[in-house]
Amino acid sequence: MIMDSNLQNIPLAERLRPNSLDEFLGQNKIIGPTTLLRKSIENDSIPSMIFWGPPGCGKTSLAHVIKSTSKKNFVSLSAVSSGVREIKSVLEVAQNPLQFSQGTILFIDEIHRFNKAQQDALLGAVENGTVTLIGATTENPGFEVNKALLSRCQLLLFAPLSKEDLKSLFFSALKTHPRGLLKKNLEVSEAVAEKLAQQADGDARYLLNQLEWLVENITGETHLDLEHLEKIEYTKPLRYDKSGEEHYNLISVFHKSIRGSDPDAALYWLHRMLQGGEDPRYILRRMIRISMEDIGLADPNALLLANAARETYDFLGNPEGLLALDELAVYLSLAPKSNSIELAHLKASQMVKKTGNLPVPKAFRNPVTSVGKQLGYGKDYKYDHHYKGAYSGQDHLPSALLGTSIYEATPYGKEKKYGERLKFLKEEAKKMSANTENEAVITHLPPN
């Protein structure tokens, strides 16, 4: 079979887009034979939808199938190159019932790139049925699509294609598909298909681009093996967008791995971010935060080491300085954990918001002026160094909060000793309070 000459200059991935549901590959959970979406497409009665999934999993291809099978007017826009003007132009045409009595389907690729005003321009038309919207996005719609627009659409989650689906696509594109490469006499090692499918990581477009490039570079040969693959192989970039959902997912699992004392996972996710192009300083800032939020006084050295790692990276740079991140990730993972400082931070903040500007007790005010002294500033202040153990037992909180506990020590790591010390001090304070005759060990006044 000879391929139509008009198709030869079109990239393989574009040529192989399916024209029918039977040609569509994968995503059986949302487009399988018994699914509601399949029946809706067959009945030409689809609702407005948002397709969410990684690159090359079939979002645009499914929209292409809907275009091929529907009797409705189908309009495609890319959020990269379109704006409110283009949207309004489409809506004006769609509102003409005589021209498009069956209705209009508006497909917007990368809809997450539309800003709020551009998305708002679609609301009324989707609400009243002027258009049926299909939006495709690689980013979490919960972050990137207006809630009002999202509530008017069905959300469909596309999964990365399986390795078996990709291998099936590989051989179809190479030998049997009428719009494929049609290299029936080319023998291909199973290892080649396996490696390309593995490398594609669920991305059909990547697989087809690699296959097309590979075949173009072995003209005249009848056998394709791993040696050919190694000659043109390049590494597929990891899915990582420093401003998108994957950025937050990876830093989240990295943080939780350290909190969960799992150094192996911490190192894995650390290098996922580094190889995805994340700024090491961003990761270091998070680890400095972890040293306070999740370790705190259970190991005060964690904060010192975190800052030392930051200085080391700034001094050495890449790649040597990255070892400091590895060392810190392991250290923080294995350090004893305590969130007492974070809890104390939250409790103190909430207490201040609730109680407002409570006055400073007069005993602790600074008696530097004659007026202050006349008002009793500094009176009854107990200078701690004049007492046994350098501790007077005075409560320094506002009178309305006397006896309130904000910091609660955990029994982990070095904080156990701090907790024991705090318990001892509180017991001593109670004894001193009960002993009204308690006097200072040293009677002379402290220096000003």
Contacts in CASP RR format, 6 or more apart in sequence:
PFRMAT RR
TARGET T0000
AUTHOR 0000-0000-0000
METHOD contacts of the structure
MODEL  1
MIMDSNLQNIPLAERLRPNSLDEFLGQNKIIGPTTLLRKSIENDSIPSMI
FWGPPGCGKTSLAHVIKSTSKKNFVSLSAVSSGVREIKSVLEVAQNPLQF
SQGTILFIDEIHRFNKAQQDALLGAVENGTVTLIGATTENPGFEVNKALL
SRCQLLLFAPLSKEDLKSLFFSALKTHPRGLLKKNLEVSEAVAEKLAQQA
DGDARYLLNQLEWLVENITGETHLDLEHLEKIEYTKPLRYDKSGEEHYNL
ISVFHKSIRGSDPDAALYWLHRMLQGGEDPRYILRRMIRISMEDIGLADP
NALLLANAARETYDFLGNPEGLLALDELAVYLSLAPKSNSIELAHLKASQ
MVKKTGNLPVPKAFRNPVTSVGKQLGYGKDYKYDHHYKGAYSGQDHLPSA
LLGTSIYEATPYGKEKKYGERLKFLKEEAKKMSANTENEAVITHLPPN
1 178 0 8 1.000
1 182 0 8 1.000
3 178 0 8 1.000
3 179 0 8 1.000
3 180 0 8 1.000
3 182 0 8 1.000
4 179 0 8 1.000
7 15 0 8 1.000
7 179 0 8 1.000
11 208 0 8 1.000
11 209 0 8 1.000
11 212 0 8 1.000
12 173 0 8 1.000
12 180 0 8 1.000
12 181 0 8 1.000
12 208 0 8 1.000
12 209 0 8 1.000
12 211 0 8 1.000
12 212 0 8 1.000
13 204 0 8 1.000
13 205 0 8 1.000
13 208 0 8 1.000
13 209 0 8 1.000
13 212 0 8 1.000
15 179 0 8 1.000
15 180 0 8 1.000
16 169 0 8 1.000
16 173 0 8 1.000
16 177 0 8 1.000
16 179 0 8 1.000
16 180 0 8 1.000
16 208 0 8 1.000
17 60 0 8 1.000
17 61 0 8 1.000
17 64 0 8 1.000
18 24 0 8 1.000
18 25 0 8 1.000
18 61 0 8 1.000
18 64 0 8 1.000
18 65 0 8 1.000
19 64 0 8 1.000
19 65 0 8 1.000
19 68 0 8 1.000
20 65 0 8 1.000
20 68 0 8 1.000
20 69 0 8 1.000
21 31 0 8 1.000
21 38 0 8 1.000
21 41 0 8 1.000
21 42 0 8 1.000
21 65 0 8 1.000
21 69 0 8 1.000
23 65 0 8 1.000
24 31 0 8 1.000
24 58 0 8 1.000
24 61 0 8 1.000
24 62 0 8 1.000
24 65 0 8 1.000
25 58 0 8 1.000
25 61 0 8 1.000
25 161 0 8 1.000
25 165 0 8 1.000
25 168 0 8 1.000
25 169 0 8 1.000
25 204 0 8 1.000
26 161 0 8 1.000
26 162 0 8 1.000
26 165 0 8 1.000
27 57 0 8 1.000
27 58 0 8 1.000
27 62 0 8 1.000
27 158 0 8 1.000
27 159 0 8 1.000
29 35 0 8 1.000
29 159 0 8 1.000
30 37 0 8 1.000
30 156 0 8 1.000
30 157 0 8 1.000
30 158 0 8 1.000
31 37 0 8 1.000
31 38 0 8 1.000
31 41 0 8 1.000
31 62 0 8 1.000
32 38 0 8 1.000
37 46 0 8 1.000
37 156 0 8 1.000
40 46 0 8 1.000
40 47 0 8 1.000
41 65 0 8 1.000
41 66 0 8 1.000
41 69 0 8 1.000
41 70 0 8 1.000
42 69 0 8 1.000
44 69 0 8 1.000
44 70 0 8 1.000
44 71 0 8 1.000
44 72 0 8 1.000
44 102 0 8 1.000
46 66 0 8 1.000
46 70 0 8 1.000
46 105 0 8 1.000
46 132 0 8 1.000
46 134 0 8 1.000
47 132 0 8 1.000
47 153 0 8 1.000
47 154 0 8 1.000
48 126 0 8 1.000
48 131 0 8 1.000
48 132 0 8 1.000
48 133 0 8 1.000
48 134 0 8 1.000
48 152 0 8 1.000
48 153 0 8 1.000
48 154 0 8 1.000
49 133 0 8 1.000
49 134 0 8 1.000
49 135 0 8 1.000
49 153 0 8 1.000
49 154 0 8 1.000
49 155 0 8 1.000
49 156 0 8 1.000
50 111 0 8 1.000
50 134 0 8 1.000
50 135 0 8 1.000
50 136 0 8 1.000
50 137 0 8 1.000
50 141 0 8 1.000
50 145 0 8 1.000
50 150 0 8 1.000
50 153 0 8 1.000
50 154 0 8 1.000
50 155 0 8 1.000
50 156 0 8 1.000
51 59 0 8 1.000
51 62 0 8 1.000
51 63 0 8 1.000
51 134 0 8 1.000
51 135 0 8 1.000
51 136 0 8 1.000
51 137 0 8 1.000
51 156 0 8 1.000
51 158 0 8 1.000
52 59 0 8 1.000
52 137 0 8 1.000
52 138 0 8 1.000
52 139 0 8 1.000
52 140 0 8 1.000
52 141 0 8 1.000
52 155 0 8 1.000
52 156 0 8 1.000
52 157 0 8 1.000
52 158 0 8 1.000
53 59 0 8 1.000
53 137 0 8 1.000
53 138 0 8 1.000
53 157 0 8 1.000
53 158 0 8 1.000
53 159 0 8 1.000
54 138 0 8 1.000
54 158 0 8 1.000
54 160 0 8 1.000
54 202 0 8 1.000
54 203 0 8 1.000
54 239 0 8 1.000
55 138 0 8 1.000
55 203 0 8 1.000
55 205 0 8 1.000
55 206 0 8 1.000
55 239 0 8 1.000
56 161 0 8 1.000
56 202 0 8 1.000
56 203 0 8 1.000
56 204 0 8 1.000
56 205 0 8 1.000
56 206 0 8 1.000
57 158 0 8 1.000
57 159 0 8 1.000
57 160 0 8 1.000
57 161 0 8 1.000
57 202 0 8 1.000
57 203 0 8 1.000
57 204 0 8 1.000
58 158 0 8 1.000
58 161 0 8 1.000
58 204 0 8 1.000
59 136 0 8 1.000
59 158 0 8 1.000
60 109 0 8 1.000
60 136 0 8 1.000
63 76 0 8 1.000
63 107 0 8 1.000
63 109 0 8 1.000
63 134 0 8 1.000
63 136 0 8 1.000
66 74 0 8 1.000
66 105 0 8 1.000
66 107 0 8 1.000
66 134 0 8 1.000
67 74 0 8 1.000
67 76 0 8 1.000
67 105 0 8 1.000
67 107 0 8 1.000
70 105 0 8 1.000
71 102 0 8 1.000
72 100 0 8 1.000
72 102 0 8 1.000
72 103 0 8 1.000
72 104 0 8 1.000
72 105 0 8 1.000
72 132 0 8 1.000
73 94 0 8 1.000
73 99 0 8 1.000
73 100 0 8 1.000
73 102 0 8 1.000
73 103 0 8 1.000
73 104 0 8 1.000
73 105 0 8 1.000
74 104 0 8 1.000
74 105 0 8 1.000
74 107 0 8 1.000
75 90 0 8 1.000
75 94 0 8 1.000
75 104 0 8 1.000
75 105 0 8 1.000
75 106 0 8 1.000
75 107 0 8 1.000
76 107 0 8 1.000
76 108 0 8 1.000
76 109 0 8 1.000
77 86 0 8 1.000
77 87 0 8 1.000
77 90 0 8 1.000
77 106 0 8 1.000
77 107 0 8 1.000
77 108 0 8 1.000
77 109 0 8 1.000
78 108 0 8 1.000
78 109 0 8 1.000
78 110 0 8 1.000
79 108 0 8 1.000
79 109 0 8 1.000
79 110 0 8 1.000
79 111 0 8 1.000
79 112 0 8 1.000
79 113 0 8 1.000
79 114 0 8 1.000
79 118 0 8 1.000
80 109 0 8 1.000
80 110 0 8 1.000
80 113 0 8 1.000
82 108 0 8 1.000
83 114 0 8 1.000
83 118 0 8 1.000
84 117 0 8 1.000
84 118 0 8 1.000
84 121 0 8 1.000
87 118 0 8 1.000
87 121 0 8 1.000
87 122 0 8 1.000
88 121 0 8 1.000
90 104 0 8 1.000
90 106 0 8 1.000
90 131 0 8 1.000
91 121 0 8 1.000
91 125 0 8 1.000
91 130 0 8 1.000
91 131 0 8 1.000
93 99 0 8 1.000
93 100 0 8 1.000
93 104 0 8 1.000
94 100 0 8 1.000
94 103 0 8 1.000
94 104 0 8 1.000
94 106 0 8 1.000
94 125 0 8 1.000
94 130 0 8 1.000
94 131 0 8 1.000
95 130 0 8 1.000
103 131 0 8 1.000
103 132 0 8 1.000
104 130 0 8 1.000
104 131 0 8 1.000
104 132 0 8 1.000
105 131 0 8 1.000
105 132 0 8 1.000
105 134 0 8 1.000
106 122 0 8 1.000
106 125 0 8 1.000
106 131 0 8 1.000
106 132 0 8 1.000
106 133 0 8 1.000
106 134 0 8 1.000
107 134 0 8 1.000
107 135 0 8 1.000
107 136 0 8 1.000
108 114 0 8 1.000
108 133 0 8 1.000
108 134 0 8 1.000
108 135 0 8 1.000
108 136 0 8 1.000
109 135 0 8 1.000
109 136 0 8 1.000
110 136 0 8 1.000
110 137 0 8 1.000
110 138 0 8 1.000
111 119 0 8 1.000
111 135 0 8 1.000
111 136 0 8 1.000
111 137 0 8 1.000
111 144 0 8 1.000
111 145 0 8 1.000
112 137 0 8 1.000
112 138 0 8 1.000
112 139 0 8 1.000
112 141 0 8 1.000
112 144 0 8 1.000
112 145 0 8 1.000
116 146 0 8 1.000
119 145 0 8 1.000
119 146 0 8 1.000
119 149 0 8 1.000
120 146 0 8 1.000
120 148 0 8 1.000
120 149 0 8 1.000
122 131 0 8 1.000
122 133 0 8 1.000
122 149 0 8 1.000
123 146 0 8 1.000
123 148 0 8 1.000
123 149 0 8 1.000
123 152 0 8 1.000
124 130 0 8 1.000
125 131 0 8 1.000
125 133 0 8 1.000
126 132 0 8 1.000
126 133 0 8 1.000
126 149 0 8 1.000
126 152 0 8 1.000
126 153 0 8 1.000
127 152 0 8 1.000
133 149 0 8 1.000
133 152 0 8 1.000
133 153 0 8 1.000
135 153 0 8 1.000
137 144 0 8 1.000
137 145 0 8 1.000
138 241 0 8 1.000
139 241 0 8 1.000
139 244 0 8 1.000
139 245 0 8 1.000
140 244 0 8 1.000
140 245 0 8 1.000
141 150 0 8 1.000
141 155 0 8 1.000
142 150 0 8 1.000
143 244 0 8 1.000
143 245 0 8 1.000
160 201 0 8 1.000
160 202 0 8 1.000
160 203 0 8 1.000
161 169 0 8 1.000
161 200 0 8 1.000
161 202 0 8 1.000
161 203 0 8 1.000
161 204 0 8 1.000
162 202 0 8 1.000
163 194 0 8 1.000
163 197 0 8 1.000
163 198 0 8 1.000
163 202 0 8 1.000
165 204 0 8 1.000
166 196 0 8 1.000
166 197 0 8 1.000
166 200 0 8 1.000
166 202 0 8 1.000
166 204 0 8 1.000
166 207 0 8 1.000
167 193 0 8 1.000
167 194 0 8 1.000
167 197 0 8 1.000
169 204 0 8 1.000
169 207 0 8 1.000
169 208 0 8 1.000
170 193 0 8 1.000
170 196 0 8 1.000
170 197 0 8 1.000
170 207 0 8 1.000
170 211 0 8 1.000
171 188 0 8 1.000
171 193 0 8 1.000
172 180 0 8 1.000
173 180 0 8 1.000
173 181 0 8 1.000
173 208 0 8 1.000
173 211 0 8 1.000
174 180 0 8 1.000
174 181 0 8 1.000
174 183 0 8 1.000
174 186 0 8 1.000
174 188 0 8 1.000
174 211 0 8 1.000
174 215 0 8 1.000
175 181 0 8 1.000
175 182 0 8 1.000
175 183 0 8 1.000
175 184 0 8 1.000
175 186 0 8 1.000
176 182 0 8 1.000
176 184 0 8 1.000
181 211 0 8 1.000
181 212 0 8 1.000
181 215 0 8 1.000
183 215 0 8 1.000
185 222 0 8 1.000
186 215 0 8 1.000
186 221 0 8 1.000
186 222 0 8 1.000
186 223 0 8 1.000
186 224 0 8 1.000
187 222 0 8 1.000
187 223 0 8 1.000
187 224 0 8 1.000
188 223 0 8 1.000
188 224 0 8 1.000
189 223 0 8 1.000
189 224 0 8 1.000
189 225 0 8 1.000
189 226 0 8 1.000
191 225 0 8 1.000
191 226 0 8 1.000
192 224 0 8 1.000
192 225 0 8 1.000
192 226 0 8 1.000
192 228 0 8 1.000
192 229 0 8 1.000
195 226 0 8 1.000
195 229 0 8 1.000
196 207 0 8 1.000
196 210 0 8 1.000
196 211 0 8 1.000
196 229 0 8 1.000
197 207 0 8 1.000
199 206 0 8 1.000
199 210 0 8 1.000
199 233 0 8 1.000
199 236 0 8 1.000
200 206 0 8 1.000
200 207 0 8 1.000
200 210 0 8 1.000
200 236 0 8 1.000
201 236 0 8 1.000
201 239 0 8 1.000
203 236 0 8 1.000
206 236 0 8 1.000
213 232 0 8 1.000
214 224 0 8 1.000
214 228 0 8 1.000
214 229 0 8 1.000
214 232 0 8 1.000
215 224 0 8 1.000
217 228 0 8 1.000
217 231 0 8 1.000
217 232 0 8 1.000
218 224 0 8 1.000
218 228 0 8 1.000
221 228 0 8 1.000
237 276 0 8 1.000
238 272 0 8 1.000
238 275 0 8 1.000
238 276 0 8 1.000
239 246 0 8 1.000
240 246 0 8 1.000
240 247 0 8 1.000
240 250 0 8 1.000
240 272 0 8 1.000
240 273 0 8 1.000
240 276 0 8 1.000
240 277 0 8 1.000
240 278 0 8 1.000
241 247 0 8 1.000
242 277 0 8 1.000
242 278 0 8 1.000
242 279 0 8 1.000
247 278 0 8 1.000
250 269 0 8 1.000
250 272 0 8 1.000
250 273 0 8 1.000
250 278 0 8 1.000
251 273 0 8 1.000
251 282 0 8 1.000
251 283 0 8 1.000
251 286 0 8 1.000
253 265 0 8 1.000
253 269 0 8 1.000
254 266 0 8 1.000
254 269 0 8 1.000
254 270 0 8 1.000
254 273 0 8 1.000
254 283 0 8 1.000
254 286 0 8 1.000
255 286 0 8 1.000
255 290 0 8 1.000
257 265 0 8 1.000
257 266 0 8 1.000
257 268 0 8 1.000
257 269 0 8 1.000
257 333 0 8 1.000
258 266 0 8 1.000
258 287 0 8 1.000
258 290 0 8 1.000
258 294 0 8 1.000
258 329 0 8 1.000
258 332 0 8 1.000
258 333 0 8 1.000
259 290 0 8 1.000
259 294 0 8 1.000
259 337 0 8 1.000
260 333 0 8 1.000
260 337 0 8 1.000
261 333 0 8 1.000
261 334 0 8 1.000
261 337 0 8 1.000
262 333 0 8 1.000
263 329 0 8 1.000
263 330 0 8 1.000
263 333 0 8 1.000
263 334 0 8 1.000
266 329 0 8 1.000
266 330 0 8 1.000
266 332 0 8 1.000
266 333 0 8 1.000
267 326 0 8 1.000
267 329 0 8 1.000
267 330 0 8 1.000
270 283 0 8 1.000
270 325 0 8 1.000
270 326 0 8 1.000
270 329 0 8 1.000
273 283 0 8 1.000
274 280 0 8 1.000
274 283 0 8 1.000
274 322 0 8 1.000
274 325 0 8 1.000
280 313 0 8 1.000
280 318 0 8 1.000
280 321 0 8 1.000
280 322 0 8 1.000
280 325 0 8 1.000
281 310 0 8 1.000
281 313 0 8 1.000
281 314 0 8 1.000
283 325 0 8 1.000
284 306 0 8 1.000
284 309 0 8 1.000
284 310 0 8 1.000
284 313 0 8 1.000
284 325 0 8 1.000
284 328 0 8 1.000
287 306 0 8 1.000
287 309 0 8 1.000
287 325 0 8 1.000
287 328 0 8 1.000
287 329 0 8 1.000
287 332 0 8 1.000
288 303 0 8 1.000
288 306 0 8 1.000
288 307 0 8 1.000
288 310 0 8 1.000
290 306 0 8 1.000
290 332 0 8 1.000
291 302 0 8 1.000
291 303 0 8 1.000
291 305 0 8 1.000
291 306 0 8 1.000
291 332 0 8 1.000
292 303 0 8 1.000
292 341 0 8 1.000
292 342 0 8 1.000
293 339 0 8 1.000
293 341 0 8 1.000
293 342 0 8 1.000
294 332 0 8 1.000
294 337 0 8 1.000
294 338 0 8 1.000
294 339 0 8 1.000
294 342 0 8 1.000
295 302 0 8 1.000
295 303 0 8 1.000
295 332 0 8 1.000
295 335 0 8 1.000
295 336 0 8 1.000
295 337 0 8 1.000
295 338 0 8 1.000
296 302 0 8 1.000
296 303 0 8 1.000
296 338 0 8 1.000
296 339 0 8 1.000
296 340 0 8 1.000
296 341 0 8 1.000
296 415 0 8 1.000
297 338 0 8 1.000
297 340 0 8 1.000
297 341 0 8 1.000
297 409 0 8 1.000
297 414 0 8 1.000
297 415 0 8 1.000
297 418 0 8 1.000
298 335 0 8 1.000
298 336 0 8 1.000
298 337 0 8 1.000
298 338 0 8 1.000
298 410 0 8 1.000
298 412 0 8 1.000
298 413 0 8 1.000
298 414 0 8 1.000
298 415 0 8 1.000
299 335 0 8 1.000
299 336 0 8 1.000
299 413 0 8 1.000
299 414 0 8 1.000
300 414 0 8 1.000
302 331 0 8 1.000
302 332 0 8 1.000
302 335 0 8 1.000
305 328 0 8 1.000
305 331 0 8 1.000
306 328 0 8 1.000
306 332 0 8 1.000
308 324 0 8 1.000
309 324 0 8 1.000
309 325 0 8 1.000
309 327 0 8 1.000
309 328 0 8 1.000
310 324 0 8 1.000
312 321 0 8 1.000
312 324 0 8 1.000
313 321 0 8 1.000
313 322 0 8 1.000
313 324 0 8 1.000
313 325 0 8 1.000
315 321 0 8 1.000
316 324 0 8 1.000
336 412 0 8 1.000
336 413 0 8 1.000
336 414 0 8 1.000
336 415 0 8 1.000
337 412 0 8 1.000
338 410 0 8 1.000
338 412 0 8 1.000
338 413 0 8 1.000
338 415 0 8 1.000
339 410 0 8 1.000
340 407 0 8 1.000
340 408 0 8 1.000
340 409 0 8 1.000
340 410 0 8 1.000
340 415 0 8 1.000
341 407 0 8 1.000
343 408 0 8 1.000
344 406 0 8 1.000
344 407 0 8 1.000
344 408 0 8 1.000
347 406 0 8 1.000
348 406 0 8 1.000
351 401 0 8 1.000
351 404 0 8 1.000
351 406 0 8 1.000
355 398 0 8 1.000
355 400 0 8 1.000
355 401 0 8 1.000
358 398 0 8 1.000
358 399 0 8 1.000
358 400 0 8 1.000
358 401 0 8 1.000
359 398 0 8 1.000
360 398 0 8 1.000
361 396 0 8 1.000
361 398 0 8 1.000
361 399 0 8 1.000
362 375 0 8 1.000
362 376 0 8 1.000
362 377 0 8 1.000
362 378 0 8 1.000
362 379 0 8 1.000
362 380 0 8 1.000
363 378 0 8 1.000
363 379 0 8 1.000
363 380 0 8 1.000
363 381 0 8 1.000
363 382 0 8 1.000
363 394 0 8 1.000
364 378 0 8 1.000
364 381 0 8 1.000
364 396 0 8 1.000
365 372 0 8 1.000
365 376 0 8 1.000
365 377 0 8 1.000
365 378 0 8 1.000
366 377 0 8 1.000
366 378 0 8 1.000
367 373 0 8 1.000
367 376 0 8 1.000
367 377 0 8 1.000
367 378 0 8 1.000
367 379 0 8 1.000
381 394 0 8 1.000
382 392 0 8 1.000
382 393 0 8 1.000
382 394 0 8 1.000
382 440 0 8 1.000
383 392 0 8 1.000
383 440 0 8 1.000
383 445 0 8 1.000
383 446 0 8 1.000
384 390 0 8 1.000
384 391 0 8 1.000
384 392 0 8 1.000
384 393 0 8 1.000
384 394 0 8 1.000
385 442 0 8 1.000
385 446 0 8 1.000
386 392 0 8 1.000
386 440 0 8 1.000
386 441 0 8 1.000
386 442 0 8 1.000
386 443 0 8 1.000
386 446 0 8 1.000
387 393 0 8 1.000
387 440 0 8 1.000
387 441 0 8 1.000
388 441 0 8 1.000
391 425 0 8 1.000
391 428 0 8 1.000
392 432 0 8 1.000
392 440 0 8 1.000
393 425 0 8 1.000
393 428 0 8 1.000
393 429 0 8 1.000
393 432 0 8 1.000
393 433 0 8 1.000
394 429 0 8 1.000
395 402 0 8 1.000
395 403 0 8 1.000
395 429 0 8 1.000
397 403 0 8 1.000
397 404 0 8 1.000
407 422 0 8 1.000
409 415 0 8 1.000
409 416 0 8 1.000
409 418 0 8 1.000
409 419 0 8 1.000
409 422 0 8 1.000
410 416 0 8 1.000
411 419 0 8 1.000
432 438 0 8 1.000
END
